[in-house]
């Protein structure tokens, strides 16, 4: 079966204590970056083995080399700098004062060296069974989360911003393909979060039309992946925020579905559906014929294990809008979108992944 798989996962996995400690020591200058990399290498080999032992067909490096699911990648391009600031306005993670760093566009965006190519090469070299999957943030995340004034200063014409940024993506993806990547996942929280009236208002305060942004962001993803060869599967994942088991937004896909689902030139959609904050399955009617939908029915935010019968019922409900043969199941997001991780143990994480596999086997016989 080509990706996405019947039982899949979004990519990030809980960091082991050894990695937390090494990262903290490296930040304090107590160990070298080489020493940190050695710990990362060892922990990634172990998390690859963990996924292979469970039998999940898509295998990632758990994003163990990243601090933040999106910022590390975007900061890898020339021109993108980090600072302390507030790009979120009222749309902040609930129940925590900690927020991601602030991105500034200090000069034209360029890719003068590979970004995370070595991350994938290491992953591929160590996967013995399964398909190595690489994840990267959508180009939309830079426009949505960076300081808007710095974008306007560097790029008075926004078309040039998108042209430079998506060119960097095409170069990185081309190198990933040459290195053997055949399963790519683009992570874009904006699609789901635009369903929240508070998020819409936040973008209006920036002078944007949220509806126009939905189309603009879909076009940016398409521009980034336009040269992808036919034998590379590309999926897009979207959720409403995932940070230390907290969330950013609420609202169904109704606001974005007609535009985003129909315009995005991807093979599959990973969609959050683990709580009522995501709304119903009705917006799935806009998914184009033949595209796969990975239902994010299992929560990576809470330790409690979902009931398999309930998951089956929800898959059946979704099949009224997308044919059963085009549906898959996964957690709604990663288990550790940031280095902090969600409030689960590794054993609970493994149980959630096994639940996806067992449910898929009973529903589809695969």
N, C-alpha and C positions, 0 to 999 in steps of 0.2 A: 504493500500500500504506500502511496506517496503522501508526504506530509501535507497538512497536519494529520496526526494519527488519531485513531479512535479514542485512545487514552493518551493525553499529552500533558505538558505542564508549561508554565509561562517562562521559567528559566532560572530565576534567582532562588538560592537555597540558603538555609540557616548556616551562618559562619560558625565553625567550631571555636571553642574557647582559646585554643592555641593561636588561632589566627587573630582573634580580637586582641590578645595580649601582644603579639608581634607587631600588629598595626599601631597600637598605642605606643609601644617602645620606639618604633621607627619615627613616629610623629614627634617624640620627645628627643630624638637624636641619640637614643640609647643603643640602637642597633642600626646597621647600614641598610640601604635599600636592597643590596645584594642578599643580606641575611633575611630580609622580609620576603624577597622573591623566593628564596629557598623554602620558606614556610608555606607560601602560597602554592608553589609547585606541589609540595607534598600533600597539602590539604585538598588541592584540586584532583590529584590522582585518587585520593580516598573518596571524594564525592562522586567522581565518575564511577568508581567501583560500587558505591552505594546505589546509584541509579541503575547500573547494569544488574545488580543483585535483585532489585525490585522487579526489573523487567520493563521499565518504562522505555518506549522505543526512541524518544528524543532525548539526547544526552547533552547537557550544557556543563560549563565550568562553574555553575552556581553563581556567576558574576563575582567570584571571590577576589578578583583583583580591583574591584570597584568600591568606592565609598558610597556613591549615589548612582542609581540606575541610569540617569540621563546626563548628569553634569560631567562625569569623568570623560565620557565620549565626546561631548560637545567642546569641552575645554581642550581637547586634543588638537583642535584646529587652530591655526594661527589667527590671531585677532580676537579670540574669545578669552576674556580674563574674568577672574572671580573677585568678588568683594562682599562685604557685609551689607545687607540692604533688605528691602521688602518689595518683592515683585508680586506678592500674592494678594495684597489688599485685604478684603474681607474673606476671601477664599483661602482660609488657612486650615492646616490639619487640626482636627478636633482633639481637645484634651491634652495638648502638649504645647509648650512654648518654643520648642526647637523647630526651626524651619530650614530648608535647604539654603546653601549659599546663593549669592546673587551673581548673575552673569552680565558682563558688560561687553559691548562690541567696541573695541578700542582701535581697530584698523580693519582693512578688508580681510574677509575670511578666505584663508588659503589652506591647502593641505600640502605642506612641504615635506612631510614624512608620513609613513603609515601610522594609523591611529591605534587600532587594537588588533592589527593583523597577527602579531605574535601570540596574542591571547588565543586566537582560533587555531593557529598552527600547533600550539601546545596541546589544546583540546583534541584535535584530530589525531595527533600522534599517539594519544593515550587511550582513545576509545577502541575497545575490542569488539563490542557488539552494540548495535544501535546506530542511530544517525546523529552525528554531531550537529548541534543547532547553535547558531550565533544570534544574539539579540543586540539591537541597537535602538536608541531613541529616535523618534520621528524628527525630521527637520523642523516640523511645526513647533517642537518644544523650545527651540531657541527664540523664535518670535514670541511665543506665548509667555515665556518665563524670564527672558533677558530684559534689562533696563531699556525701556522703549526710547527714551531720550538719546541713549548712546547709539541705538540703531539708526535713528533719524539723522543724527550728526554725521555718522560714517556713511550712511546710505540715504541721501536726500531722495533718491528714486528707489522705492522699495523693490522694484523689479530686479535691480542689480543685486540686492541682498539675496533674494531667492536664487538668482542665477549662480552667484558665487557659492552659496551654501549647498545647493543640490549638485553642483559640479564636484565639490569635495566628497559628497556621498557617493556619487557614481564612481569616483576614483577608488574609494575605500572598498566598495562592493565588488568592483572589478578585480581588485587584488585578493579579496576573500574568495571569489570564485576560482581564481587561478590556484589558490591554496587548497582547493577541494571542497569549499563550502557549497552545499546544495540545499540547505534549509536555513532561511533567514527570517527573523521575526522583527518587525518594526513596532516599537512600543510608543503609543500616542494616547496620553490621558485626556487630551483636549476634546476628542470626539465625544466621549461619555460625559465629560464635565460640563459641556455646553448645554446639557439638559437641565442644569441647575440655574434658576433665575438669578441667584446671587452672582454666579460666574458670568452670566450674560451681562449683568449690570457692571461688573468689574471691567469687562472689555469695552463697554460703552463709555465708561469713564476715561478710558485710554483713547477714545475717539474712533473706536472700531464699530463695525456692524457685525455682531456675532454670526448672523446667517452667512454673511459674505466670508467671514473667517473660516467657517466650516468648509466652504468650497475652495478657498485659498489653500487651506491646509491639506485637503485631499489632493489638490493639484501639485503641491510641493512633494508629497509622498510619491505620486506618480512620476514626477520629474526625477526624483532620486533613484527610482527603480526601473526607469524606462529602458535601460540597456541590458537588463537581466536576461540571461539565456533561458530558453524554454525548460531546461532540465534543472533549474534552481527554483524551488518552491519558496514563495514569499507570503507570509501571513502578517496580519496586523493585530496587535493586542491593544485593547483599550479598557480602562477601568476608571473609578472615581477617586483615585488616590489610595496609597498603601504605604504607611509609614508607622512602624512600631505598633501595628494593629489598629491604627487610626485611619481616618479617611478625610477627604477634602470636600466632596460634593454629593448631592442627591438629585435624582431626576431620571426619568425614563429616556430611552433613545429616540422618542418621538420627534424631538426638536431637530435632530441631525440625520435621522435614518434615511430619508428620501435622497438627500444630497450625498452623504458620506458613503452609505452602503452601495449606492448605484454607481458612484464615480470612481471609487478606489479600485485600481487595477491589480488587486492582490488575489491569491489563490484561496485564502481562508481568513476568517475573522475570529479572534479570541475575544469573547464578550462576557463581561461581568454580569452574573445573574444570581449571586449567592444570597442577596437580601432583597427586601421590598424596595430599598433605595434605588434599585435598577429598573423598577417598573415591570411590565409584562412582556410577553414574547411577541405581541402584535407587530412591533416595528420590523420584525424579521421578514415581513412580507416584501420588504424592499431589497432583500438580498438577491442578487442576480442568479439566474438559473445555473446550476452546476457548481457554484461556489460552496466551500465548506464553512460550517459554523461550529466553532468549538465552544460549547456551553460551559461557562465558568460557574458551575453549580456547587462546587466544593469550596468552602471558605479557607483561605490561607491565614485568616486573621484570628480565628478562634481554635482552641484545642479540641473542642467537642467534635466527635465524628458524626457525619451526616448519616441518616438512615438510607440504606440502599433502595428500599421500596419507594421512598419519597423522591430520590434521584430519578428512578425509572419513570415515575409519574410525570415529573417535570420534563423529561426527555420526550415523553409521549405528547405532552401539551405543546412543546416547541415544534413537534413534527407536523402540526396543523399548518405551520407557516413555512417550514423548510423540510423537504423530504428526509425521512429517517436516514436514508443512505448517505446524506450529505451532512449529518450531524456527528459530533464528537463530544467528549467530556474532558474537563480539566479543572484545576483550581481556578478561581476567578482572577488571581494575580500570583506573583511570586511570593515566596515565604520570607524573602529578605530583600526588598527593593533597595534598601540602603544597608550599610554595614551593620546597623543596629539589630535588624531582624524583628520579626513579629513575635507575639507572646505564645510560642509553642516550643516543645522540645523536639529534638531530632526524631525521636520515636514516633511522636504525633505527626510530624511531617511525613515520615515513611508510611504511616497508616493511611494518611490522606491520599498519597500517590497510589498505594495498593488499592484503595477503594475505587479510584478512577479506573484502574486496570480491571478489577473484578466486575464493576458495573458494565464497562464496555464489553467484556467477554459475554456477560449474560444478555445484554441488549442486542449486540451485533454478531456474537459468536466469534469475535476477533480479539 
